[in-house]
Amino acid sequence: MLSRKFYLSITLLGLLFVFSELVFRIALVFFGYPFFQPAKYLESKYYPYIQPMQQAAVERTDDTRNILILGGSVVNTHWSRLEMRLDTLFQKAYPDIRKFNFFNVAMPGHNSRDNMVKYRLLKDQHYDLVIYYEAINENRANNVPPEMFYPDYSHIKWYDEINLLLLHPELNITVMPYAVHLLYKSVRDRLRHRNFVSNEQVDPTYAVYGKDIKTAKSYYHNISDIARLASEKHDPLLLVKYTTFFPTGVKLTGEAADKQYFTPCYMVSPVTTWGKPENVLKGVRTHNQVLERVHREQKTYFFDISAVMPKDSATFCDVCHLSEPGAQRFAKELSKYVVSSGILR
């Protein structure tokens, strides 16, 4: 009799679990989560261009090379057409290589955490070269009082949502832990009147806090994670030192008057996109030092492109984005380093 009750209880619990799982899955579908693979919500909402690259049949032959580009807007396809420029230069430098396949996942506004997540999502793909170029977008996260700062950048809504998804690798198996966590967190944040800072613009009242480069440790951990994964996958990783142009003797304000110091371009970003000018410069320098540290510790490739890029108004559209001549020079110098270092042989 006892065993019968026990099995009946187990059966009822099993049915309750299945019913609850279905209810939660259906509820999440209304918010855009896939029913059968809800974990794919990370890609579909935040990194939609990653999915085709996850499914791509990467060519693995002696006469092809596969190159991944990680970074922000400076090396994004629509801002600099970097992969097209490199393709032309590499074809000339490597006549025996039939084809270069480029996978550019650099996106405007993305920082080291985004790039770390994107590279993890591509962990099953192998690349003959991974290029990393980004050190300025991190600065936005610095513009908060110390007590508001989170090392995983969850004081920014975008990362708060992404981090919650990353905390639940079981999502495709069961959505209940994630759904309960999401519900609990939403209620708690509302009751606490939690405020998030923007990932697109800096609150002027918080800009003064940007002088403390709180992102240094976070940047170090994110870049180190990328380097470790590259080592595990045997992907050669090239860390490229970030280059900027802050006109000497000029006090930039982020206003339209700043444009006189740069080349007129279709797309530009005022320096205040990342904070006060002096803090932005300090942040880039700090992050560049971190890049060099990771290079030494993880034995990656490293190229100081800032040492060979002209620092003048003809090269830059703003403090970091490149004009057409600047983009050409950038690709040429980067190509020269790759060829001379023998990475793609």
N, C-alpha and C positions, 0 to 999 in steps of 0.2 A: 504493500500500500504506500509506504514511504517513497519507494523508488518511483512509483507511478506519479505521485505528487511532484517529486523532484524533476522528472522528465517533462511533466506538464508545465512546471514553472520555467524550465529552461526553454521550452518551445514558445511559451508566451513572451519571455524576454527577447527571444530571437525575432519573433514577429514584431514586437514593439520596436526593436532596433531597426529592422528593415523599414517599417512604416515611418519612423522618425527620420531615417536617412532619406527616404523618398520625399517627405515633406520639406526637409531642409534643402535638398537639391532643387526641387521645383521652385522653392522660394528664391534661391540664388539665381535661377535661370532668368527670373524677372529683372534682375540687376545686371544681366549680361554674361553671367558665368555659363560656360558650356556644361550640359547635363552630364555627359559621360567622362569628360576630362576637365573638371572645374579648375585644376591647377593651371590650365592654359590661359586662364584669365589674366595672368601676369603678362604674358606675351600679347594677347589680343587687346588689352586696354593700354598698357604702358609701352610696350615695345613691339608693335604689330609687324614691323618690317623684319623681325627676327625669324618668324615662322617659316618663310620661304627658304631662308638660309639654313635653318635646322633640317629641312627636308631635302635640300639640294644634294645632288650626287657630286661630291667634290672629286674632281679628276685627280688620280694618283698615277701619273706616268712620268717617265724620265724627261719628257720634253714639255711639261706643264709645271706651273708654279701657282700656288694659292696664297693670297695675301689678304689678311684681315686688318682693317683700319679702325682703331678705337679712339674716341676723342669727343670734342665739342664742335661748335659751328665752324671754326677756322678750317678744319679738314673735312667738313661735311660736303657731300657731293654737290649740292646746289650753291654752296658758298665759294668753293675753290676748285671743284672738278679735279681734285688731287689724283684720283685713280686713273683718270684719262690721261693726265699729264705724265704720270709715272709709267703708264703702259707704253706710251710713245718712247720715253727715254730708255726703258728697260729693253724694248724690242731692238733698239739700236745697240745697246750694250751686250745683249745676250742673243746673238743671231741663231744659236743652236736651240734656243727654247721656243717652241711653237706658240705657246699661249700662256698669258698671265691672267688668272682669274682673280678679280678683286671683289672683296666683300666689305663694303664700307658701312659700318653701323655708327659712325660718329654723328651725333645729332646736336642741334642748338640747345644750349642750356644744360646739357648733361655733364655731370662731374664724375669723379673717380668711382663713386658708389654705383652710379648707373652703368659705367663701363665694366666694373667688376661683375655686376649681375648679368649683363649682356654676354660677357665672355663665358660665364658659368652656363648660361643657356645654350651656348655653342660648344659645350665640353666634348661632345661626341664627334665634332669635326676637327680635322687636322689641317694646320696651316704651315706653309713653308716660311712665313714671316708674319709676325704680329707687330704692327706699328701703333705706339701709344703717344698721343699728343694732346694734352689738356692739363692746365694748371690754374685757370682763372675762374671758372664757374664755381669752384669750391668757395670762393670768397663771399658769395651771397649768404651762405650759412653762418658766417661770422657775425653778421649784423644783428645780433640779439644780446640781451644781457646774459651774463654767465649762467645764471640760474635757469634760463630758458633753453640753453644749448644742450642738445643730445648728440653724443658721438656718432650715432647712426643716422643723424640728420632728421630724426622723426619730429623735430619742431617745425618741419616743413611738411605739409599735408601729403604731398606726392610720395615722400619717402616713408611717412608713417603708414600709408596704405601698402606700399611695396613690402616694407619690413614685416607686416603682419602676415602677408602671403608667404614670405620666406620662412616664417616661424612654423609653418604647417606643411611639411613635405608629404604628409599622409593624405593630402587633399583629394587626390584621385581615388583613394581607397575608401575614405569616409570623410564627409564634409562636416560632420557634427562638431568635432573639436574646434574647427575654424569658425563655424557659424556661431557657436556659443561664445567664443572668444571675441568675435566681431561685435556681437550684440552687447556683451558685457562692456567692452571697451567704448562703444558708442554711447551707452548710457552714462558710463563713468565720466567720459570727456564732456558730455553735456552738463552733467551735474556740477562738474568742477569749472565749467565755463572756460574750458581750455582754448587758448588762442594759438593759431599757427601763423608762421610768417610765410610770405609769398616766395615762390621759387622763380618768379619772373621779374620782380622789382623790389628794391630795397625801401623799407619804411624810413623816411628821413629822420624820424625821431629815434630810430635805432642805429643809424649809420655810425654814430660815434663809437659804438661798441666793436666796430669792425677792425679797430687797431690791434685788438688782441686776436692773433691768428689761432683760434681755437681748433681749426680744422687740421692742423699739422699732423696730429696723431691719427686722426681718422684717415687722412690722405695716405699716410704711411701704411696703415693696415690694409687699405683697399688696394694700393699699388703692390704691396707685398703679396696679397692674395692672388692678384693677376699674375705676378711673377712665379709664384709657386705652382699655380695651375699650368702655366706655360711650360714650366720645367717637367711637370708630371706628364704632359702631353707631348713633350719634345718639340714644342713650337718655339722657334727662335723669337725672342721678344726684344724689340728695339724701343727703348725709352728715349723720347726726343725732348730735350730741354726747351721750355716754352720761351718764345720771344715776344717782346712788347716794344712799343714806342711811346714814351712820355716825353714830349718836346722839352728841351732844356730851357729853363727860365720862364716856363709858361705854367700858369695856374689854371688847370682845366676845371670846368664847373659842371659839365654835363649838359650845358645849354647849347643852342644852335651855333653860338659864336665859336665853339670848339672846332667846328668843321673846317675853319680856315687853315688849321694846322695839319690837315690830312688831305688825301686824295678824295675827290667826290666819288662816291660809290653808290650803287643801287641800294645796298643793305648796309647799315651801320648801327653800332650800339654805343650810346653815350657811356662814358666811364662810370657814371653813377648807376648803371645797370648792376654793378657789382659792389658799389659802396663809394666811400670817399676816395679820391684819386691816390692819395698817399698810402691809404690802407690797402688798396687794390695792388699797388706796386709791391708793397711789403708782403702781401699774401702770395703773389706769384713768385717772388724771390724765395720765400720760405718753402713753397711747394717744389720749386726747382731743386732746392737743397735736399729735399726728401727723395726726389727722383734719383739724384746722384747716390744717395745713401742706399737705396734699394738696389741700384745697379751694382754697387760694390758688394753688398751682402748676398745678392742672388745671382751674381755673375751674368747679368743680362748684357745686351749690347746697349750702348749709350752714345747719342750724338748731340753735341752742343750746337744746334743750328742757330742759336742766338748770337754765336760768335762770328758767324759768316753772313748773317742777314743785315743789309743796310738799315740803319736806324734813321729814316728820314720820311718826309711827308709823301714822297713818291711811292713808297713801299706799302704804306699803311692807310686803311680807310678810317680807322679809329685806333685805339690803343693796342688792339690785338688782331683785328681782321685785316686781311691782305688785299691790296689792289691787284689788278691784273698783272702788272709787272712784278709785284711782290709774290703773287701766287706762282708765277713762272719761276722766279728765283728760288722760292721755297722748294718746289718739286725738283729743280735741277740740283740743288745742294743735297737734298735728301737722297736723290738717286745716286749722286757721286759717292756718298758715304756707303750706301748699301752695296754698290759695285765694288768699291775699294776694300770693304770688310769681308767680302766673299760669302755673305750670308746665303745668297741664292744659288750658289754653284752646285 
